[in-house]
Amino acid sequence: MIKTTLTQNLAKRMFGDQMKLLITGGCGFIGSNFIRYILEKYPDYKIINLDKLTYAGNPNNVKDVEKKFKDRYKFVKGDICNKKIVEKLISNVDVIVNFAAETHVDRSIIDAGSFVLTDIFGTYVLLEACRKFNKKFVQISTDEVYGSIEKGSFKETDKLEPRNPYSASKAGAELLARSYFITHEVPVIITRSSNNYGPYQYPEKIIPLFITNLIRGKKVPVYGDGKNIRDWLYVIDNCKAIDIVLHEGKSGEIYNIGGECEKTNIELTKMILKFMGKDESYIEYVPDRKGHDKRYSLDNTKIRKLGWRPETKFEDGLKQTVEWYKNNEWWWKPLVY
């Protein structure tokens, strides 16, 4: 309660009671959860959601938001690469939070062009508008920009070594955003989160893919030996972290947002099988992904100093996620058939 009050009071000092945010990519997985979280937490905030509605941008992700918060929420279909639309929207808001991105590693390996266009050029268009209208900009990035680490955890000051076109495009966007802070004094903040999971995640990512496959009686494809390690973060915990960084973070800074929950892919797979009541005969080992990073791990020291820490235990969050997909076939079935 103390932290919530502090954040709300700080927001009022910075932006007044009726803070207006432009959320780009707000029909995606993390963006839609963030919109819902912010509108529920701050009764005076208003949000404009700019989304191109690519395959992963789903209007159903914010269907409830449109009904519940119709006076404080507006959706605009558009591309962050479109300067005219971007400038019109940014001129009328206080802060931009950029979730818009192509994010699936496998797709980036097949065709990197859309990743370069959206993740880098799109970020450039947003930054130019922020420079023109003197607006605050929060860039949502990923732990994958660091590359793989065998031991220890990445700190924000460690060098970037992306190993696939997706993570390279996100690293490029970060570097561009930081250059606008240094060169043009645009108030930029960057977050790097570990693997998110939870409701409304497009069923090409490992957790919703495995859950929806098992619901349909299909096997789950595990890359290589399944020993690649990922750090898992429940999406609402990430939303809370971004909220704190938005209000209390320092311009020009980067904040790791790690789940502090490392699991091998095979450990994760067996947990999902257990919650779905399936045995290991449903596992299908497939050839490993090209350039597959072995392990991700983030040092959370910096953001912990702002009072944040992951709250959701992985077993609890995973159970909730399994139940959500079981209870919301209307949402995901059109996406997999």
N, C-alpha and C positions, 0 to 999 in steps of 0.2 A: 504494500500500500504506500509506503514511504517513497519507493522508487517511482511508482506510477504518478504520484502527486508531483514529485520533482520534475519528471519528464513533462507533464502537462503544464506546470507553471513556467518551465523554461520555454516551451513552445509558445505560450502566450506572450512572453517577453520578446521573443524573436519575430513572431508573425501575427500576433493578435489572436482573438478567439476563433476567427473563421479562416484558418489556414487552408489554402488551396494547393492540391498536389496534382501533378501530371504523372500518371503511372503509365509507362510504355510497356507493352507486352502484358497487359493486365488480364488477358484472357488465357494466359498460360498457367502452368502449375503453380509456381511460387508467387507470381504476380497476383493471381486471383485470390490466393490465400491471404496475401498481404493487404489487398484492398478490403476484404471482409474484416480482417483483424483491425485495421485502422478505423474504419467506419463504426465498428462496434465499440471501440475504445474511446474515440474522441467524437462526442456528439455534435461538435461545431465544425468539424473538418468537412471539406468538400473534395471530391476526387473526379478528375477526368481520366478516362481509360482510353489510351490510343493503342489500337492493335490492328495489325494487317489481316489477322485471321488466316494464317497459314494452317497447315494440317494440325499443328499442335495448339493453335489458338482457338479455343472452343467457347462459343457464347454460352453454352450450358454451364461453364465453370462459374459464371457470375449471374446466372438466371435468378437466384434467390436475392442477390444484391440489388438487382434492378427493381425488384418488387419492394423489398424492405427499406431501401434507402433512396427511393426515386427522387427525392428532393435534394439529395446531396451527392448523387452519382450520375455521371454522364458518360456514355460510350461513344467514341468516334472511331469509325473504321478508317484506317489509314496507315501509311508506311512511314517509318522514321527516316527513311531516305528522301522523303518528299519535303523539301525546304519550306514550301508555302504553307502546308498544313502544320508543320512543326513550329514555325515562327508564330503563326496565328494562335496556337494553343499556349505556347510558352510565355507569350506576352501577357497572358491573363492568369498565371499561377505564381506561387511562391517558390516551389521546389519541384525538381524533376527526379524521379527515381526510375532508372533505366533497367528494366527486366528484359526488354526486347532482345532476342538473340536466337540464332540457330544453335542448338545445344547437343545434338546426338552425335557422339563420336563416330559410330558406324557410318552414318550418313555423310559425315565430313570426309571420311576416307574414300568414299565412292565419288563424291562431288563436292569440292571445297568452295566453289564459286559463291554460292548463296551465303556461306559463312563469312567470307571476306566482305561481301556486300553489306549484309545486315549488321554483323558484329563490329566491323571496323568503320566502313563508310557511314552507316547509320548513326554510330556513336559520334562521328565527326559532325554530322548535320545537327545533332542535338547540342553538342558543345558549342558550335558556332552560334546557335540561337541563344544559348545561355550567356555567351560572351556579349552578344548584341544587347540583350535585355537585362543583363546583370542578375542572373538567377543561380540558385544553388543546385548542384548536380550530384546525385549519388549513383555511382556505377556499380551494378551488381555483377560480381565476377565469381571465380571458382578456384578451388584449391588445385585444380589441374594445371594452372599456369606454372606451378613450381616444377612440374614433372614428378618423377618417382623418387622416393627416399627409402633407404634400407633400414636405417636406425634413426631414432630421435624424431623430432617434429619440426616442420618448417616455421620460421619466424617471418614477420612481414618484411624484414630487411634482406632476406635470402634472395639470391638471383633467380630469375625466371628461366626455366628450361622446358617449355612446352614440347610435347612429343607427338602430337597429332594436329591436324588442321583445325579442329575445333578449339583446343586449348591455345593454339597459336593465335587464332583470331581474337580470343578473349584477352590474351596477353597484349596484343596489338592495341585493342581498345583501351586497356588500362594505361599503357604508355602514352597514348594520345591524350587521354583524360588528364594524366599527370602533367603533360606538357602544357595544357591549357591553364592549369593552376599556376605553373611557374612562369609562363610567358605572358599570359593574359590576366592572371589573378582571378580566374573563375573559381569560385568556392566549390572544390571537388572533394568528395570522399569516396573511397573504394572499399567494398567488402569482398572478401573471399571466403566462401562457405564450402564445407565438405558436402558429401552426397546427401541431398535431401530426399525424404520419402514422406508419404502421407496421401490424403485424399486429393482427387482431381489430377493425378499425375498421368500423363499420356502413356498408354500401355505398350510402349516400346522399351521403356526403361526396365531394369531387371526386376524390381519388386512387383510393380503392377503387371508386368509381362508374365511372371511366374504365377501370380495369383489368378489372373484371368485364364491362363492356359490350364491350370489345375481345375478350375471351376468347370471348364469345358472338357475335362478328361484328357487333356493333351500333356505331353512330356515337357520338361523345362530344359532349355539348352544351357549348359555350363561350359564356359570357355576353358580350354586347356585342362589343367589339373584342378582348377577351382581354388587355387591357393593365393590368388591375387587378393590384396587386402584393401578394404575401403573403410572410411570413417563415416558413420551414419548419423544424420541430424534430422530430427522430426521437423517438418516444415514450419509449424507454428513457433517452435523455438527459434528458427531462423528469422521469422517475421518479427519476433520480439527483439532480436538482436539488431535488425535493421532499423526498427523503431528507435531504439536507444542511440544508435549511431547517427541517425537522421537528426535527432534533437540535441544530442550531447557530444557527438564526435567532432573532432577538430578538422577544419579544412586542410587539404593537402595530405591527410593521413590515410593509411590503409589498415583495415581491421580484419584479422582472421576470425572466422566463425566456425569452430570445429565442434563436432558432436561428442568428442571424447569417447567414442564407441567404435573400436576397430574390430571388424569381422572379416574372415576370409569369405570369398564368394560361396565356397562349399558349406561353411558354417551357416551363412545366411540361408542358403537353399534348404538345408535340413530343418532350420527353424520354420520356414514357410511350409514345408511338407508336414511338419508336426501340427501346426495350427490348422492346416487344411485336411488333416486326417488321412494323409497319403504316405506311402512307403517310398523307399529309395529307388524302386523300379521305375519311377517317373523321371529320374535323372537321365539326361542324354548328354554325354560329353561331346563337344564339337571342337573343331580346330580353333586354336587361339586367335584372337584379334591381332591384326598388325600393330606393332608399336604399343602393345598392351602394357600400361604402367603397372608395376608390381605392387606398390604400396603408397597410399596417401596418408598424411598425418599433419595436423595443424597445432601450433602452440597458441593457446587462447589467453595468454597472460595479459595482453594489451586490452582486450575487450572486457576481461574480468574486472579490470580496474574501473570500468564504467558501471559495474554492478550486475553484469550479465553472466549467466552460466546456463548450460543446457539443463532443462528441467525434466524432460520426458525420458523415462527409462526405455531402452530399446525394445525390450520384450513387450512392454505395455503399448508403445507406439506401433509396433509391428502388428500386434493383435488388433488394435483399433483400425489399422489400415486394411487388414484382411477382412474385417467385418464390414468396413465401408464398401469395399468392392463387391462383397457378397450381397449387400443390401442395395446396391446402386447399379444393377445390370443395365438399366435404362440409359445410364450415362456412358458406359464403356462398350457395350455390345455394338453400337453403330460404328465404332472406331476400329473394330477388329474383324468385321465381316465385309 
